[in-house]
Amino acid sequence: MRARLTLLAAARSAPLLDARFDDDRPLDDAGWRELHRRVSALAPLAAAELRYCSPSTGCRETGRALGLAPLAQPALRDCDMGRWHGLTLREVTAHEPRAVAAWLSDPFVAPHGGESLAAFIARVGSWLDTRPLDAEGSIVAVAEPAVVRAALCHALTAAPGTYWHLDVRPLAAVTLTGRAGQWSLSVA
């Protein structure tokens, strides 16, 4: 059997320059406005047989606003950024430029004391590969853009560094079809 899984990036919770590591803020006004503009286009996702989300506030709010009533999945949480939790990239770069450079260039290091990029991708990939394949309907998961990027790296068996070259915007939807270790990207 082949699963059909749509990954939906949560609506915006902060402007890009104010995005913080491990941020658990609710959707901001711009995020709510965009979600309301797109709700009719995203409404078919509510027909999914299985509905999941990251445990973050923004993902839960996005899922509820779309009528998904998603089940929170700890494996879909954002990357654990250790001591960088709650800081912006600009703030961290100002205080730890070498650590940021190492983190951006080597997917196996975690200078912040949290999760390495490779470990993050593996965690999300493990969740992806354990989705039920006997569901007759589709599966939808609302997650942070970072989680969608990690899932794409895993599904496409791309090198971890590919993560930095994927641009997943709020409310972007990506569909994967397949099963553990054999995923295909479906572009509509």
C-alpha positions in Angstrom: 0.0 0.0 0.0 1.1 3.6 -0.6 0.3 6.4 1.8 -0.7 9.9 0.6 0.6 12.4 3.1 0.1 16.2 2.8 2.5 18.3 4.9 1.1 21.8 5.5 3.3 24.5 6.9 1.6 26.3 9.7 0.5 29.9 9.3 2.9 32.7 10.3 3.5 33.4 14.0 6.1 36.1 13.6 7.8 38.3 11.0 10.8 36.6 9.4 13.3 38.9 11.1 11.7 38.2 14.5 11.6 34.4 14.1 13.1 32.7 17.1 14.5 29.3 17.6 12.0 26.8 19.2 9.4 29.5 19.0 6.0 28.6 20.4 4.1 31.8 19.8 0.5 31.8 18.6 -0.3 33.0 15.1 0.2 36.7 14.6 -2.4 39.0 12.9 -0.8 38.6 9.5 -0.8 34.8 10.0 -4.5 34.8 10.9 -5.4 37.1 7.9 -3.5 34.8 5.4 -5.1 31.7 7.0 -8.6 33.2 6.6 -7.8 34.1 3.0 -6.7 30.6 2.2 -9.2 28.6 4.3 -11.4 27.7 1.3 -8.5 26.5 -0.8 -7.2 24.4 2.1 -10.6 23.1 3.3 -10.3 19.8 1.3 -7.5 18.8 3.8 -10.2 18.3 6.4 -11.3 15.2 4.5 -8.0 13.4 5.4 -8.5 10.1 7.2 -5.7 10.8 9.6 -4.8 14.4 10.8 -1.7 15.3 12.8 0.2 18.4 13.9 3.2 19.6 15.7 2.5 20.3 19.3 3.3 24.0 18.9 0.6 26.6 19.4 0.8 27.9 15.8 0.4 24.5 14.3 -2.5 23.6 16.6 -4.2 26.9 15.8 -3.7 26.4 12.1 -5.1 22.8 12.2 -8.1 23.9 14.3 -8.9 26.8 12.0 -9.0 24.5 9.1 -11.3 22.1 10.9 -8.8 19.3 11.1 -8.9 18.5 14.8 -5.4 17.2 14.5 -3.6 14.9 16.9 -0.4 16.5 18.3 2.7 14.4 17.5 5.9 15.1 19.6 8.0 13.8 16.7 6.8 16.7 14.6 8.1 19.4 17.0 10.7 21.9 15.7 14.4 21.2 16.0 15.7 21.3 19.6 18.0 24.3 19.6 19.4 23.9 23.1 20.7 27.1 24.6 19.7 29.1 21.5 16.0 28.5 22.4 14.0 31.7 22.1 16.8 33.7 20.4 16.9 35.0 16.8 19.6 34.0 14.4 20.8 37.6 14.4 21.2 37.5 18.2 23.0 34.2 18.2 25.3 35.2 15.4 26.3 38.4 17.3 27.4 36.3 20.3 28.5 33.0 18.8 29.5 33.6 15.1 31.8 30.5 15.0 29.2 28.3 16.5 26.6 29.5 13.9 29.1 28.9 11.1 29.7 25.4 12.3 26.0 24.7 12.6 25.3 26.0 9.1 28.1 24.1 7.5 28.1 20.7 9.3 24.8 19.0 9.7 26.2 16.6 12.3 27.2 19.2 14.9 25.0 20.9 17.5 27.0 23.7 19.0 23.9 24.9 20.9 23.7 21.7 22.9 20.4 20.6 21.3 19.7 18.5 18.2 22.0 18.4 15.2 20.3 19.0 11.8 21.0 15.4 10.8 19.4 14.2 14.1 16.4 16.5 13.5 15.9 15.1 9.9 16.2 11.6 11.2 13.6 12.1 13.9 11.1 13.6 11.4 12.0 10.9 8.9 11.3 8.2 11.5 7.9 9.6 12.1 7.2 9.8 8.3 8.3 6.2 7.8 5.9 4.9 10.5 2.7 6.4 9.1 -0.1 3.8 8.7 -0.2 2.5 5.1 -3.6 0.8 5.4 -5.6 4.0 5.7 -8.0 4.3 2.7 -8.0 8.0 2.8 -5.2 10.5 3.0 -3.0 11.8 5.8 -2.4 15.5 6.6 0.2 16.9 9.1 0.5 20.6 10.0 4.0 21.5 11.1 6.5 24.3 11.2 8.2 25.0 7.9 11.5 23.6 9.3 9.8 20.3 9.9 8.4 20.2 6.4 11.9 20.9 5.1 13.3 18.0 7.2 10.6 15.6 6.0 11.4 16.5 2.4 15.1 15.9 2.9 14.3 12.5 4.3 11.7 11.5 1.8 13.9 12.5 -1.2 16.9 10.9 0.5 18.7 14.2 0.0 21.9 15.1 1.8 21.2 16.9 5.0 22.8 20.1 3.6 19.9 20.2 1.1 17.7 21.4 4.0 19.2 24.9 3.7 18.1 25.1 0.0 14.5 24.4 0.6 12.1 27.3 0.9 8.9 26.4 2.7 6.6 29.3 3.3 3.7 29.5 5.8 0.7 27.6 4.5 2.7 25.8 1.8 1.3 22.3 1.2 3.5 19.5 -0.1 2.2 16.0 -0.8 4.3 12.8 -0.5 3.2 9.4 -1.7 4.8 6.1 -1.0 5.9 4.2 2.1 8.9 3.9 4.4 12.1 4.5 2.4 10.2 4.9 -0.9 8.7 8.3 -1.0 7.8 10.4 -4.0 7.1 14.1 -4.2 3.7 14.8 -5.8 3.4 18.3 -7.3 -0.1 19.5 -8.3 
